[in-house]
């Protein structure tokens, strides 16, 4: 993923879709090292949109809200300045 970001370059990335596996919270996804993604994007000088979606297979509004809220909180903890 990091190599692909560098290959594309900051001028060809308009947004980052922050989902890999349906049903897996971003903070628990072993395939994505979000702090490393952020560092790479920072090194490239990229700024743009992060797209967060709910899980496709939610069972009720409460579960969808929990999932979306958890992913949003995690991305804020990684991407927003402290």
Protein Blocks (a to p, Z undefined) as FASTA:
>chain_A
ZZmmmmnommlpmbdcdbfbehiafklmmkbcfklmmmmmmmnopacdddddddfkbgbj
klmmmmmmmmmmmmmmmmpcZZ
